[in-house]
Amino acid sequence: MKKLLLTILYYFIVTQLFAQSTEFSFGVHGGFMHFSGRSATSSTSITQDQINYTTNPYGSKMGPGFGVYIQGQYFIKSQFFAGLQIGADALKSKVTVTEVNTLANPFPRQANGNSNISSHYLNANPYIGVRFPLSNINLDLIAGLESAYVIDAYDEGLAKYYNGTTEIRTNHDIKTIKIDNRIKLGVAIHYNRLGITANYAQGLSNYISSSGVGGNVNTAILRVGLNLIVF
């Protein structure tokens, strides 16, 4: 009986300490991605070939996306914590198409449309942060590194000639790297268990480093979403 009581007491103390020092949550967010760097562009052309392709698909305009994640964080001392977030994103960049090039014609034809790089990622984000209790609200400031495994990336474009109805499309694999490393800064505001989150991730990985062409393009991602603390 004494052994059983000691076991129950030990279990109660350990679970209470664990519950007070850790926090688990999940969330969803809307995402907006564009490419930065000197090789990113706001406008480009589509080249018609056996496989149509966007001449420079790395658009500096933001495209929409979304993502989900789970995370756990451990409070090291007082208001300071360290955590790990695991998630997945479906994101798009955007570039305006103004011309169409054909191999049979040396002069480009004016066109109007857009191209996107449509990508899917699996993310791992270790981070550190500090919490500021403000009355009934908790404010978290967070900084960390995000490593994103690039599941796939496709050049998806659609343009029409001016004064015409002919559609020119692109849709082909454009994956050039496996891992996209990023610096990530964020903020979270919680009232009880429900929170609003926002973060910005700046890519460090060059998407055209293996192409043999000079220059660089890196991802830049803005996310805004909702978070629910489970315990």
N, C-alpha and C positions, 0 to 999 in steps of 0.2 A: 504493500500500500504506500509506504514511504517513497519507494523507488518510482512508483507511478506518479505521485504528487510532484516529485522533483522533476520528472520528465515533462509533465504538463507545464510546470513553472518555467523550465528552461525554454520550452517551445514558445510560450507566451512572450517571454522577454526578447527572444531572438526575432520573432515575427514583428513585434512592436518596433524594435530598433530598425529592422529592415524596412518596414513601412514608412518610418519617419525619414529615412535617408535616401529613398529611391522614389522615382515617379515614372509611370508608364502612361503613354498616350498614343493616339493615332489621329490622322488628319487628312484632309483633302485640300487641294489648292488649284487655282487657275494659274497658268504659266504663260509668259511672253518671252520669246527668244529672238535674238538677232545675232549677227556676227559682227565682231569688231576687228580692228587691225587694218593695216594699209591696203590689203587686197580685198577687203569687203567693199561692196558697191550697192548703190541704191537703184541702179538701172542696168540692164544688160540686153542681150539678144538670145534668140533660139537659133541653133544651127540645125538645119534639116540634113540628115544623112540616113544611112541604113538604120541607125538608131538615133532619133532626135535627142538633142541634149541642150541644156542651158549653158551658154558660153561661160558665164561666171555665175554660178548658182548661189554664191555666198552673200546673201542679202543683208544689208544693214538696217532694213526695216523690220519691225517686230511682227511676228506671227503668233497666233494663239495656240494654247495647249492646256493640258491638265495633268495632275499627278495625285498619287496617294502615298502614304508613308506610315510607319510605326516608329516609335522612338522610346528610349529609356534613358533617364539621367539620374546620376548619383550626386547627392549633395556632399561635397568634400568637407566644407567647414562653413558654418553659418549660412550665408547666402550664395556661396560659390559652388558651382556644379560642373560636372563633366558628363557628356552623354554620347550616344550613338543613334543616328537616324538611318533607317533603311527604307528605300522607297523606289517608286517607278514613275517615269515621266513619258508622256507623248507630247512632243514639241515640234513647232514649225518656225522656220525663218521665212522672210519674204523679200522678193526683189521684183521690181517692175520690168516687164518686157516691152521694149520700144521698137525692136526690129526683128526680122527673120532673115537669116542667111541661108542660101542654097548653093550647093556645089556647082549647079548648072548656070547660075547667074552671079557675076562678080559684084553686082550692086545689091545691097540689102534692101528689103522692102519694109516700109513702115508698118508697125503692128501695135496692138494694144493688148496687154494681159499681165499675168503675174506668174512667177515660179516660186516654189517652196522647196526647201529641204525638210522633209518630214522624217523625224527621227524618234526612236524609242530607246529609253535608257533605264538601266538599273543602277541605283545610286547607293553609296555608302558614305555617310557624313559624320565622322567623329568631330566633336566640338567641345568648347568650354564656354561658360557663361556666368553671369551674375544676376541675381534676383533682387528687385527693389519692391518691398511691400508698400503699397500706397492705399491706405484705408482698406476697402474691400477688393482692391485690384492688385494683382501681381504683375510687375513689369520685368520681363527677361530680356537682357541684351546678350547676343550670342555671336561667336566667331569660330570658324572651323575650316577644315579642308573637305572638299567633296570629290570623290572619285566615282565617275560614271562609266559603266560598261555600255558601249554603244551596241545595242542589239541589232539595229538596222538603220539605214539612212537612204532615202530615195529622193531623186530629183523629180519633182512633180510640177509640170508647167502647163499652162493653157494660154494661148494667144490667138487673136484674130487679126487678119489684115484690115487696114483701114478701108472703109467703103466696100467691105466684103463680108462673107459669112463663113469662109473657110477657116476651120479650126486647126491649129498646130499644137500638138500635145507632146510632152516629155514624161517619161515614167521609167526610170532605170536606177539600178543600184549605184549609189555614190559613196558608200562607206569607205573611208580612207584611214581611220584610226580605230583602235579597240577600246582605249581608255581615254576619257576626257577628264583631266584634273582641273579643279577649280578652287578658288578662294571664295568663301561664303560668309556673309554677314547677315544677321537677322535680328528681328525683334518679335516678341510675343507678349500679348496683353491678355490676362485671364481674369475672369470674374467667376468665382467658385471653380467649376470644372471646365467651363466653356471658354475658349480663347480665340482671338484673332491673331494671325501670324502674317509676317511679311519678311521676305529675304531677297538678297541680291547675290548672284554667283557670277564671278568673272573667270572665264576659262583661261588656263595657262597652256593648253595643248594646241599645237598648230595643226589645223586640218589639211594643210597642203604641203607639209614638210616632206612627204614621200613622193610628191609629184614631179620633183625636179625643177619646178618653177619657183622663182624667187618670191618673197613676200610672206605674209602670214595672215591667218584668220583664226579668231578664237570666239567661242561662244560667250554670250552675255545673257543671263536669264534673270527675270524678275518674277517672283511668285507671291501671291496673296491668297490666304485661305483661312480655314477653320480648324481648330484643334480641340479634342476632347480628352481630358485627363481621366484615365480609367481608375487608377489608384496610385 
